[in-house]
């Protein structure tokens, strides 16, 4: 059975059971990944997956059941299991199925042509060849990687809601490993979009330049310094601390932003956006995992927390309208909350102008150890970094192996200026994180 046929079978079974409030959530995806080592294809993975989750309301309780098998017999089993689940659950939380919105904004996905396996192989081998030819110091360990994925989501329910969306993405990575007199340095760059639109020469050059920039890097200093966080570093922080903006976490006592709507939580130059329609993104959505119409919103506006991110249940508890940020990690996962394209709104200063304003300090390019060295509950983080010394407003010597330690909530208040060099990362689950460079008045570094 395809999804449409399975949906009809499930709905017929639900009606036969006398159900009046029920929903079927469907997701499907296919992906192909390959990587090159030396001059040969080292790894190849191809996967296809699909599944559906049935939810039904009985006496105020929500029953769940999921499956990846689409058949008439499975449709009957799915409804029976959801009914059994609803009968055994005892929850005081009020549950909801969405009746639909009057209007859903049309999403225009970025055009991505599906490549053949042969095209992906040719592209990866060609990129690998360019990486080796790009610099005499490039050695084995250099890799080219290519991936393509297609994802599809649909929601149908007994109230007549019927929604469907699809996205595609191709990505190419170039990982350059340079040997400089026995010391090795590596870096990567990536490009998104149709493979025939990706500039291999540009990708190769950026990967090699990033690796070469680390040659001769010294251990960073120790002390308190003003810093400029490059876009990649801010994206890393935002990805770790985005859960603090979830109303679900706030209501569970897992976010220090609980109850702070309408209060200043950041510097007045800070605006934090969640935009499901961001033009340059490959993560767009006109509806959330509960079928609610999405919208662009400022979560923080000029330093003021305007809203937390809600699904139907958390919005009911808070007495507000949902922000349509319901999400599911997979078709079988429970409804949770996540942003779409989550980013600091850019200002009007270039990174060079931020460095000039800082005068003397540190430019932080990368942060690692994010999951071990950061706590979204407390906001504390201590992360290994690389970057550059900045002297008299100019980037000078490369530095490495230094730690930046601070608190995310305090860091928001120490942002003095926001750059114009906006960068949006690749999708991670349902979300893309983005930011321009940020000038921080002071933070703690530990190095030599």
C-alpha positions as CSV (number, residue, x, y, z in Angstrom):
1,X,0.0,0.0,0.0
2,X,1.1,3.6,-0.6
3,X,0.4,6.3,2.0
4,X,-2.9,7.4,0.5
5,X,-4.3,3.9,0.5
6,X,-3.0,3.2,4.0
7,X,-4.6,6.4,5.2
8,X,-8.0,5.4,3.9
9,X,-7.7,2.0,5.6
10,X,-6.7,3.5,8.9
11,X,-9.5,6.1,8.8
12,X,-12.1,3.4,7.9
13,X,-10.9,1.4,10.9
14,X,-11.1,4.4,13.2
15,X,-14.6,5.2,12.1
16,X,-15.6,1.5,12.6
17,X,-14.3,1.9,16.2
18,X,-16.5,5.0,16.7
19,X,-13.7,7.4,16.9
20,X,-14.4,11.1,16.1
21,X,-11.0,12.7,16.9
22,X,-8.0,11.1,15.3
23,X,-4.9,12.0,13.2
24,X,-2.4,10.3,10.9
25,X,1.1,11.8,10.7
26,X,3.3,10.5,7.9
27,X,7.0,11.0,7.1
28,X,9.2,9.5,4.5
29,X,12.8,10.0,3.3
30,X,15.5,8.7,1.1
31,X,19.2,9.5,1.3
32,X,22.4,8.6,-0.5
33,X,25.9,9.4,0.9
34,X,29.3,8.6,-0.4
35,X,32.9,9.6,0.4
36,X,36.2,9.3,-1.3
37,X,39.6,8.3,0.2
38,X,42.7,8.8,-1.9
39,X,41.3,8.1,-5.4
40,X,38.5,5.6,-4.6
41,X,35.0,5.5,-3.2
42,X,35.6,4.6,0.4
43,X,32.0,4.5,1.7
44,X,28.5,4.3,0.2
45,X,25.2,4.4,2.0
46,X,21.7,4.4,0.6
47,X,18.6,4.4,2.7
48,X,14.8,4.6,2.3
49,X,12.4,5.0,5.2
50,X,8.8,5.8,5.8
51,X,6.3,5.4,8.6
52,X,3.1,6.8,10.2
53,X,1.9,7.7,13.6
54,X,-1.8,7.4,14.5
55,X,-3.2,9.5,17.4
56,X,-6.7,9.4,18.8
57,X,-8.5,11.2,21.6
58,X,-10.7,9.2,24.0
59,X,-12.1,10.8,27.1
60,X,-9.5,13.5,27.0
61,X,-6.6,11.0,26.8
62,X,-4.3,10.8,23.7
63,X,-3.4,7.4,22.4
64,X,-0.4,6.8,20.2
65,X,0.7,4.0,17.9
66,X,3.2,4.0,15.0
67,X,4.2,1.7,12.2
68,X,6.4,1.4,9.1
69,X,4.4,-1.4,7.6
70,X,1.5,-0.3,5.4
71,X,-1.2,-3.0,4.9
72,X,-4.9,-3.5,5.7
73,X,-4.0,-5.7,8.6
74,X,-1.5,-3.2,10.0
75,X,-4.1,-0.4,9.7
76,X,-6.4,-2.4,12.0
77,X,-3.6,-3.2,14.4
78,X,-2.5,0.5,14.5
79,X,-5.9,1.7,15.6
80,X,-6.3,-1.0,18.2
81,X,-2.9,-0.2,19.7
82,X,-3.6,3.5,19.9
83,X,-7.0,2.7,21.6
84,X,-5.2,0.5,24.1
85,X,-2.7,3.2,24.7
86,X,-5.3,5.8,25.3
87,X,-7.2,3.6,27.8
88,X,-4.1,2.9,29.9
89,X,-2.8,6.5,30.1
90,X,-3.7,8.7,33.0
91,X,-2.6,12.3,32.4
92,X,-4.0,15.5,33.7
93,X,-2.7,17.4,30.7
94,X,-5.3,18.5,28.2
95,X,-4.6,17.1,24.8
96,X,-5.5,18.6,21.4
97,X,-5.8,17.8,17.7
98,X,-5.8,20.8,15.4
99,X,-8.8,21.6,13.3
100,X,-6.8,23.6,10.8
101,X,-6.1,27.3,10.1
102,X,-7.9,29.6,7.7
103,X,-4.7,30.2,5.7
104,X,-1.3,28.5,5.2
105,X,1.5,30.4,3.6
106,X,2.8,28.8,0.4
107,X,6.4,27.6,0.8
108,X,8.6,27.8,-2.2
109,X,11.3,25.2,-1.7
110,X,14.8,25.9,-3.1
111,X,15.1,24.0,-6.3
112,X,17.3,21.0,-6.0
113,X,17.8,18.5,-8.9
114,X,18.0,14.8,-7.8
115,X,21.4,13.5,-8.9
116,X,22.0,10.0,-10.1
117,X,24.5,7.8,-8.3
118,X,26.9,8.1,-11.2
119,X,26.7,11.9,-11.0
120,X,27.4,11.8,-7.3
121,X,30.4,9.5,-7.8
122,X,31.8,11.7,-10.6
123,X,31.4,14.8,-8.5
124,X,33.1,13.4,-5.5
125,X,36.0,12.0,-7.4
126,X,36.4,15.3,-9.3
127,X,36.4,17.3,-6.0
128,X,38.9,14.9,-4.4
129,X,41.2,15.4,-7.4
130,X,41.0,19.2,-7.1
131,X,41.7,19.0,-3.4
132,X,45.0,17.1,-4.0
133,X,45.9,19.5,-6.8
134,X,45.1,22.6,-4.8
135,X,48.2,22.6,-2.6
136,X,51.4,20.7,-2.5
137,X,51.0,20.1,1.2
138,X,47.8,18.2,0.8
139,X,48.2,14.6,2.0
140,X,46.2,11.4,2.5
141,X,43.4,11.9,4.9
142,X,41.9,14.5,2.6
143,X,38.4,13.6,1.7
144,X,35.5,14.6,-0.5
145,X,31.9,13.7,0.5
146,X,28.6,14.1,-1.3
147,X,25.1,13.5,0.0
148,X,21.5,13.8,-1.3
149,X,18.3,13.5,0.7
150,X,14.6,13.9,0.1
151,X,12.0,14.2,2.8
152,X,8.2,14.2,2.8
153,X,5.7,15.0,5.5
154,X,1.9,14.7,5.6
155,X,-0.8,15.2,8.2
156,X,-4.4,14.2,7.9
157,X,-7.1,14.1,10.5
158,X,-10.8,13.6,11.2
159,X,-11.5,17.3,11.2
160,X,-10.7,17.5,7.4
161,X,-7.1,18.7,7.8
162,X,-4.9,17.5,5.0
163,X,-1.4,18.9,4.6
164,X,1.6,17.8,2.6
165,X,5.2,19.1,2.1
166,X,8.4,17.9,0.5
167,X,12.0,19.1,0.6
168,X,15.2,18.1,-1.1
169,X,18.9,18.8,-0.4
170,X,22.2,18.0,-1.9
171,X,25.5,18.8,0.0
172,X,29.2,18.5,-0.8
173,X,32.0,18.5,1.7
174,X,35.7,19.1,1.1
175,X,38.0,18.1,3.9
176,X,41.6,19.2,3.4
177,X,44.5,17.7,5.4
178,X,47.8,19.6,5.1
179,X,51.2,18.4,6.2
180,X,53.6,21.3,7.1
181,X,56.9,19.7,8.1
182,X,55.4,16.9,10.1
183,X,52.6,18.9,11.7
184,X,49.2,18.2,10.2
185,X,46.2,20.6,10.0
186,X,42.8,19.9,8.7
187,X,39.7,21.9,7.9
188,X,36.5,21.5,5.8
189,X,34.1,23.6,3.8
190,X,30.7,22.7,2.5
191,X,28.2,23.9,-0.1
192,X,24.4,23.2,-0.4
193,X,22.2,22.9,-3.4
194,X,22.0,21.0,-6.6
195,X,25.4,19.4,-7.4
196,X,25.5,21.1,-10.8
197,X,25.3,24.4,-9.1
198,X,28.1,23.9,-6.6
199,X,31.5,25.5,-7.5
200,X,34.1,22.8,-6.8
201,X,37.0,25.2,-7.2
202,X,35.6,27.6,-4.6
203,X,34.9,24.7,-2.2
204,X,38.4,23.3,-2.6
205,X,40.1,26.7,-2.1
206,X,38.1,27.5,1.0
207,X,38.8,24.2,2.6
208,X,42.6,24.5,1.9
209,X,42.7,28.1,3.0
210,X,41.0,27.2,6.4
211,X,43.6,24.4,7.0
212,X,46.5,26.6,5.9
213,X,45.4,29.4,8.2
214,X,46.1,27.1,11.2
215,X,49.8,26.6,10.4
216,X,52.0,28.1,13.0
217,X,49.0,28.7,15.4
218,X,50.0,29.3,19.0
219,X,48.1,28.3,22.1
220,X,45.7,31.1,23.0
221,X,46.2,33.4,26.0
222,X,44.6,33.3,29.5
223,X,42.6,36.1,30.9
224,X,39.5,38.2,30.3
225,X,39.2,39.7,26.8
226,X,36.7,41.2,24.5
227,X,35.9,38.8,21.7
228,X,34.3,38.7,18.3
229,X,32.4,35.4,17.7
230,X,32.4,34.4,14.1
231,X,29.1,33.2,12.6
232,X,30.2,29.5,12.8
233,X,31.0,29.9,16.5
234,X,27.6,31.6,17.3
235,X,25.7,28.9,15.3
236,X,27.4,26.2,17.5
237,X,26.3,28.0,20.7
238,X,22.8,28.6,19.4
239,X,22.3,25.0,18.5
240,X,23.2,23.9,22.0
241,X,21.2,26.6,23.8
242,X,18.1,26.8,21.6
243,X,16.1,24.5,24.0
244,X,16.0,27.3,26.6
245,X,13.5,29.0,24.3
246,X,11.1,26.1,24.4
247,X,8.0,26.6,26.5
248,X,7.9,22.9,27.2
249,X,11.3,23.1,28.9
250,X,10.3,26.3,30.7
251,X,7.1,24.7,32.1
252,X,9.2,21.7,33.2
253,X,11.6,24.0,35.1
254,X,14.4,23.3,32.6
255,X,14.9,26.8,31.3
256,X,15.9,30.0,33.1
257,X,13.8,32.0,30.7
258,X,10.6,30.7,32.3
259,X,8.3,33.6,33.2
260,X,10.5,36.2,31.6
261,X,8.3,37.2,28.6
262,X,8.3,40.9,28.3
263,X,11.6,41.3,30.1
264,X,15.0,42.3,28.9
265,X,17.1,39.1,28.5
266,X,19.7,40.4,26.1
267,X,21.4,43.6,24.9
268,X,19.1,46.0,23.1
269,X,21.0,45.3,19.8
270,X,19.9,41.7,19.9
271,X,17.0,40.4,17.9
272,X,16.6,36.6,17.6
273,X,14.3,35.4,14.8
274,X,12.6,32.2,14.0
275,X,11.6,32.2,10.4
276,X,10.1,29.1,8.7
277,X,10.2,30.9,5.3
278,X,13.8,32.2,5.3
279,X,14.6,32.7,1.6
280,X,18.0,31.0,1.5
281,X,17.1,28.1,3.7
282,X,16.6,24.4,2.8
283,X,14.4,24.0,6.0
284,X,11.1,25.7,5.2
285,X,7.7,24.7,6.5
286,X,4.2,26.0,6.1
287,X,2.8,23.8,9.0
288,X,4.2,22.3,12.1
289,X,4.0,18.7,13.4
290,X,0.5,19.3,14.7
291,X,-0.8,20.9,11.5
292,X,-0.7,24.5,12.7
293,X,0.1,27.3,10.2
294,X,3.7,28.6,10.8
295,X,4.7,32.2,10.9
296,X,7.8,34.4,11.2
297,X,8.4,35.7,14.7
298,X,10.9,37.6,16.8
299,X,11.6,35.5,19.8
300,X,13.8,38.2,21.2
301,X,13.3,41.8,19.9
302,X,15.7,44.5,20.8
303,X,16.7,42.5,23.9
304,X,13.2,41.8,25.1
305,X,11.9,38.2,25.2
306,X,8.7,38.5,23.3
307,X,7.7,34.8,23.3
308,X,8.8,31.3,24.0
309,X,8.2,28.6,21.4
310,X,5.0,26.7,21.8
311,X,3.0,23.7,20.6
312,X,-0.7,23.3,21.3
313,X,-0.3,21.8,24.8
314,X,2.2,24.3,26.1
315,X,0.2,27.2,24.6
316,X,-2.9,26.0,26.4
317,X,-1.0,25.8,29.7
318,X,0.4,29.4,29.2
319,X,-3.0,30.8,28.0
320,X,-1.5,32.0,24.7
321,X,-1.8,31.1,21.0
322,X,0.6,28.4,19.8
323,X,3.6,29.7,17.9
324,X,3.3,26.6,15.6
325,X,6.7,25.1,16.7
326,X,5.5,21.6,17.3
327,X,8.0,19.1,16.0
328,X,8.7,15.3,15.8
329,X,12.2,13.8,15.7
330,X,10.7,11.0,13.6
331,X,7.2,9.7,12.7
332,X,7.2,7.5,15.9
333,X,8.4,10.3,18.3
334,X,6.1,12.3,20.6
335,X,5.3,15.9,19.8
336,X,8.0,18.2,21.0
337,X,9.1,21.8,20.2
338,X,11.9,23.1,18.0
339,X,12.6,26.3,15.9
340,X,12.8,26.4,12.1
341,X,15.4,28.9,10.9
342,X,16.7,30.3,14.2
343,X,19.1,33.2,13.9
344,X,20.4,36.5,15.2
345,X,19.1,39.2,13.0
346,X,22.1,40.9,11.2
347,X,23.2,44.4,11.9
348,X,25.0,46.8,9.5
349,X,28.7,46.4,10.5
350,X,31.1,44.1,8.7
351,X,33.2,41.7,10.7
352,X,36.3,43.9,9.9
353,X,34.4,46.9,11.4
354,X,33.6,44.8,14.5
355,X,37.3,44.0,14.9
356,X,38.2,47.6,14.5
357,X,35.6,48.6,17.2
358,X,37.0,45.9,19.5
359,X,40.6,47.1,18.8
360,X,42.5,44.5,20.8
361,X,41.0,41.1,21.6
362,X,40.2,37.7,20.2
363,X,38.4,36.5,17.1
364,X,36.8,33.1,17.9
365,X,36.3,31.1,14.7
366,X,35.3,27.6,15.9
367,X,34.0,26.0,19.1
368,X,34.1,22.3,19.8
369,X,33.1,20.0,22.7
370,X,29.6,21.4,22.6
371,X,27.7,18.4,24.1
372,X,30.2,17.7,26.9
373,X,31.1,21.3,27.7
374,X,27.7,23.1,27.8
375,X,24.6,22.9,30.0
376,X,21.3,24.3,28.5
377,X,19.7,24.2,32.0
378,X,22.3,26.4,33.7
379,X,23.6,28.2,30.6
380,X,27.2,27.5,31.6
381,X,29.7,26.5,28.9
382,X,33.4,25.8,28.6
383,X,34.4,25.1,25.1
384,X,37.6,24.4,23.2
385,X,38.2,27.0,20.5
386,X,40.4,28.2,17.6
387,X,40.7,31.7,16.3
388,X,43.0,34.7,15.9
389,X,44.6,37.4,18.0
390,X,43.3,40.9,17.1
391,X,45.7,43.8,17.5
392,X,44.8,47.4,16.7
393,X,41.6,46.2,15.0
394,X,43.4,43.7,12.7
395,X,43.4,39.9,12.7
396,X,47.0,38.8,13.3
397,X,48.3,35.5,14.6
398,X,46.3,32.3,14.5
399,X,45.7,30.7,18.0
400,X,44.4,27.3,19.1
401,X,43.8,25.1,22.1
402,X,42.2,27.7,24.2
403,X,38.9,27.5,26.2
404,X,36.2,30.1,26.3
405,X,34.1,29.9,29.5
406,X,30.9,31.9,30.1
407,X,27.2,31.7,30.6
408,X,24.8,31.8,27.7
409,X,22.3,34.0,29.5
410,X,25.0,36.5,30.6
411,X,26.6,36.4,27.1
412,X,23.4,37.6,25.5
413,X,23.6,40.7,27.8
414,X,27.2,41.3,26.9
415,X,26.7,41.6,23.1
416,X,27.9,45.1,22.1
417,X,27.4,45.0,18.3
418,X,26.0,42.6,15.7
419,X,27.6,42.1,12.3
420,X,26.2,42.1,8.8
421,X,27.9,38.8,7.7
422,X,24.9,36.6,8.2
423,X,25.5,32.8,7.6
424,X,22.9,30.1,7.8
425,X,24.1,26.6,8.5
426,X,22.9,23.3,7.0
427,X,19.7,21.7,8.3
428,X,19.9,19.7,11.5
429,X,16.7,17.8,12.0
430,X,13.9,20.4,11.5
431,X,16.2,23.4,12.2
432,X,18.8,25.6,10.6
433,X,20.9,27.8,12.9
434,X,22.3,31.1,11.7
435,X,24.1,34.2,12.8
436,X,26.4,37.1,11.8
437,X,29.5,37.9,13.9
438,X,28.9,39.2,17.4
439,X,31.0,41.5,19.4
440,X,31.1,40.5,23.1
441,X,32.4,43.1,25.6
442,X,34.3,40.5,27.7
443,X,34.6,36.8,28.3
444,X,37.1,34.4,30.0
445,X,39.8,32.5,28.1
446,X,42.1,29.8,29.3
447,X,45.1,28.9,27.2
448,X,48.8,29.2,27.9
